[in-house]
Amino acid sequence: MITAIVLIKTSVDRIPEIAESIAALDCVSEVFSVTGTYDLIAMVRVARHDDLADVIPGKISKIPGVEGTDTHVAFRTYSQHDLEAAFAIGLDS
């Protein structure tokens, strides 16, 4: 699984509607409304690198009100949930 973090600039008067449209896409797991240079951050998870082109410029960038994106592809994922699951292997609850 390939994870991309997509920083999104939008029309500020439509942030909630744009966020909902992005969140409705199949490969998008979360959308965060944030402060700072960007308005939204989307977590995109796909099976192949080629799929990123279908999702980011092919779908996210075409949503009305999206003004620009900056994409970062993750090399590895570190998660507290993963650590908890690893330490729980073989333990009875």
N, C-alpha and C positions, 0 to 999 in steps of 0.2 A: 504494500500500500504506500502510495506517495502522498505526502502532505504538503500543501502549499498554504502559506499565510499571505492573504491578499489584502493590501492596504488600499482603501478606496476613497476617492474624493467624489463628493456628490453635490447636487443642488441642496443647499442647507434647508430650504423650505419643504423638502420632500424626504428627509432622512428616514422617518418611520416606514413610509410606503416602499422606498427603495430597499431598505433592510428586509422587509417582509418578502419582497419579490426575489431577492437574492437567497434568503433562507429557504424558499420553496424549491430551489433547484436541487436535484437529486444528489449531487456530489458535494453539496455544502452542508457541513455538520453544524456549524454555529456562525452567527453573525453578531458582532459586538458594536454598539454605538460607543464611540470614544471621543476624548478631547484631544486637541493637538492639531497637527498638520493634516491628518486624515479624519474623515467622518465615520468610517466603518472599517472593521477588520473582519474578513471572512476566512474561515478554515475550510479548505477544499481538500477532499480526499479522493484520489483516483487510483486505478490499477496500473496505468501506464503513463509515462511522460507525455505521450502524444495526446492523451485525454485532457491534459491541462489546456491545450490550445482550443479544444472544443468547449471547455467550461469557461475559461477566463475571457479571452477575446471573443469567443463565439457566443457566449451567453451573458456573463456578468457585464461586460463592457457595452452590450447592446441594450441593456435595461435603460429606459428613459430616465434621465437625471444623473446617471453615472458619468462623471466628467473625466476620470482617469484612474488607473490602477498601478500599483507597484507590487510585484509578486516576489516572494521569497520561498524557495523550496527547502524543506527540512532535510538534513542529512540523517538525523536520528531523532527519536522521540524519547524524552525522559518524563516519566509520570509517576506521581505519588501512588496512583491506583495500580500501576504495574508493579511497583515495589511491594505494596501490601499484598497483592495476589501471589507474588513469588515467595514471600515469607509465610504465606498461609498454606502452601502446598503440603499436604500430608497431615495437617492439623485438624482435629475434630472440633466442631463448634459445640 
